[in-house]
Every structure is written in structure tokens, then in C-alpha cells.
Amino acid sequence: MSYSSEEINDEQLAILDDLEMLREDLVGELQAINQYHGHILILENEEAVTALEHIIKEEKEHVAELLRLIQKLDPVQADKFKEIL
């Protein structure tokens, strides 16, 4: 969303703040997935590998949920997703 400072009301500002936090959360989830993948490559304990594979699946669900929320709050972002999917 692009607004000039005069056009932003309190509700829009709250949405922008929410979007910033959700995008930061999304980055964190993606970083966690990458870290777990890296650990899987070097772990020798099969139980640990299995546990991390399970955690990765859950993290991917978190990514999907965050993306859904971001699209709901940011129509421009939603349109961009539609263009590439």
C-alpha cells in the first residue's frame, strides 16, 4: 500500500504496522526452515532428523498462514501473488 503521510488514517497505520510485524514473522519462519534443513544435512541421529522434518512441515504451515494474512491485509500484495501463481 502506498499512501502519502496526509492520506494515512489511524486504521491504515495500524494495518501497516501489522503488515510489518507479519512480514518479520514470515522472515523468521523461512529462516527457521532453512536452519532446520541445514541441520538435517549434518545430523547423524535419525530420530533428530525425523523430528526436524516434522518441525519443518509445521513451519511451512506457519508460512502459509502468514502469507494468507498478509494477502488479506494488503490487496496489492494479494494481486502480486495472483500474478505469479
C-alpha positions in Angstrom: 0.0 0.0 0.0 1.3 3.4 -0.8 -0.1 6.4 1.0 1.2 9.9 1.4 1.6 11.0 5.0 -1.6 13.1 4.7 -3.7 10.2 3.5 -2.9 7.7 6.3 -5.5 7.4 9.0 -5.2 5.5 12.2 -6.7 2.4 10.8 -4.4 2.3 7.8 -1.4 3.0 10.1 -2.4 0.0 12.2 -2.6 -2.2 9.1 0.8 -1.1 8.0 2.2 -1.8 11.5 0.5 -5.2 11.4 1.9 -6.0 8.0 5.4 -5.0 9.1 5.2 -7.5 12.0 3.7 -10.2 9.9 6.4 -9.9 7.3 9.1 -10.0 10.0 7.4 -13.2 11.3 7.4 -14.6 7.8 11.2 -14.0 7.5 11.7 -15.7 10.8 9.7 -18.8 9.8 11.7 -19.0 6.5 15.0 -18.6 8.3 14.0 -21.4 10.7 13.1 -23.7 7.8 16.5 -23.1 6.2 18.3 -23.6 9.5 16.5 -26.9 10.1 17.3 -28.1 6.6 21.0 -27.3 7.2 20.9 -29.3 10.5 19.3 -32.3 8.8 22.2 -32.4 6.4 24.7 -32.9 9.2 22.8 -34.7 11.9 23.6 -38.3 12.4 20.8 -39.2 14.8 17.8 -40.4 12.7 15.3 -39.6 15.5 16.6 -36.0 15.5 16.3 -35.8 11.7 12.7 -37.1 11.8 11.8 -34.6 14.5 13.3 -31.7 12.4 11.4 -32.9 9.3 8.2 -32.8 11.3 9.0 -29.3 12.6 9.7 -28.1 9.1 6.3 -29.2 8.0 4.8 -27.2 10.8 6.9 -24.2 9.9 5.6 -24.4 6.4 2.1 -24.3 7.7 3.0 -21.1 9.6 4.4 -19.6 6.4 1.2 -20.4 4.5 -0.9 -18.8 7.3 1.3 -15.7 7.4 1.0 -15.3 3.6 -2.7 -15.7 3.8 -2.9 -12.9 6.5 -0.6 -10.6 4.5 -2.7 -11.1 1.4 -5.8 -10.3 3.3 -4.4 -7.1 4.7 -2.5 -5.9 1.6 -4.6 -6.1 -1.6 -1.6 -5.1 -3.7 0.4 -8.0 -2.3 -2.6 -10.3 -3.0 -2.7 -9.2 -6.6 1.0 -9.9 -7.0 0.6 -13.4 -5.6 -2.2 -14.0 -8.1 0.0 -12.8 -10.9 2.8 -15.3 -10.2 0.7 -18.3 -9.0 
